[in-house]
Amino acid sequence: MIEFHTFEDVLDFAILQEKAAQQFYTKLSGEVLDPDVRLFYRTLAEEEHIHEKKLRSLKRYEYDLNEPDMAALQESGYLDAMPVAPDISLVEAVRYAIKKERSARMLYRMLSQMTDRKELTDLFGELAEEEEAHAEHFRTEYKDLLEK
C-alpha cells in the first residue's frame, strides 16, 4: 500500500496517475476503429496532460496542508489502480475509465478539503469537475455499448 507522509507525496502520486491516464487513453485511441471515439480518447489524453502540468506547477511552492485522509483514499479505490491488460475490450476499457475518473474526482475533492488556500481549493475543485465530466461521458458510452 502506498503511504503519504507529505503533501508532496500526494502530488507525486496524483501526477503518476495523470501520466498513467494519458498512456491509457493514448493506447485506446490507437486501438478503436471509430474516428470520433479515437479523437475523444486523444482529447482525454491531452486533458490529463494538462492536469499533470497543473499538479507539477504546485511542486514549486510550500503549502501548509492537513495530512491526507488515508481511509478516504482507500475507500475511493484510488490506491487500487491497476495496470490495464493489453488485450482489454472496449467495454472493459470504458468500465475501467469510469472507475479511474470517479476515483480521480474523489482524490481531487479530498485534496480541495486539505487546504484553506483559495487558489488550491479552486484548482482541485476544477480538476474534480473535469474528472466528473469525463466519468459522465463514459457512463453514457458504457450504457450505449451494453445496449448494442
N, C-alpha and C positions, 0 to 999 in steps of 0.2 A: 504494500500500500504506500502511496505517496504521502509524505509528510510535509506540511507547510510550516515553516518556523518564522518566516518574514513575509511581508507584502511582496518583496522581490521574488520569493519562491512562487507565490501565486501568479505573479505576472509572467514568470518564465513558463509555468505550466500552461497558462492561457495562450501564450504565444505559440508554444508547441502544438496546442490543439488547433489553433488557427492555421498553422502550417500543414498539419495533417488533413484538415478540411480542404485546404487548397489542393493538395495532392489527390485526395479522394474525388473531388469534383472535376479536376482536370482529367483523371483517369476515366471517369464516367463519360465525360464529353467526347473522349476518343472511342468509346465503345457503343454509344447509342446511334441508331440509324436516322432517327428523325432530326432534321436540321434545326427545328425550333427547340427541341429538348437539348440538343448539343449546345446551342447558343445559350440557353438558360444555365446549363452547368458551367459553361465558361464564365458567364456573368457572376455566378455564385463564387467561383474560384477567385475572381477579381475582387469581389466584395470581401471575402475572407482575407485576402492580401491587404486590403485597406484596414481591416480590423487589426491585423498583425502590426501594421505600421503605427496605428494609433496606440496600441499597447506598448510598442517599443519606445515611443516618444515619452512615455511615463517613466521609463527607467533612468532618465536623466535627473530626476528630482527626488528629494526625500519627502516622504509623507508620514504623518502620524495617523496610523490606522489601527482599528481594532484587529485582533487576531481573527483569522478565518474560522468559521464555524464548521469544524470537520464533520460533524454529524449531518449537517445540512448538505455539505458537499457529497458525502457518501450516499445520502438519501436521493440526491438528484440523479445518481447514476453517472455523473460526470467523471468520476475517478475510475469507472469501469470501462472506459472507451477502449475498444479492442481494434486491432488491425482488421481490415476487410479482406476476405478471401479474393484472390484474383478472378475466380470464376463466378462471382456474385451475380445473381439475376437482377434485372431492373426492379422487380417488385421488392426483392430483399434490399437492394440499394436504397430505394425510396424509404422503406421502413427504417433502415439504419439512419438515413439522413434525418428523418423525423425525430428520432431519439437524440441524435447529435445536436440538432438545432434546439430542441427542448432543453437539453442539459446545458448547452451554452447560454441560453436565456437565463436559466436558473443561476448559473455561475455569475453572470453579469449583474443580475438583480442582487445577489448576495454581496458582490463587490461594491455596488452602489450604497449598500447599507453599512459598509465598513468605514465610511468617511463622512465627515461633516463639511468637506470642501465642495462647494457647488460645482466647480469645473469637473471634478471626478464623478460626482453624483450624476451630472448631466451626461458625461461621456459613457459611463457604464449603463445608464438608462437608455441612451441611444443605441448602444450595441445590443442590449436586451431586446429592444423593439425590433431591430433589424433581424435578429435571430428568430423572433416570433413570426415575423412576416415570412421568412424562409420556411419555417415549420408549417405554417398555414398553407403555403403553396404545395408543399409535399403531402400534406393530409389530403388535399383535393386531388392531387395526382394519384395518390395511393388508392383512393376510392374509385377513381376512373379506371385504374389498372385492374382492380378486383372485379369491376362490372363487365370487363371485356371477356 
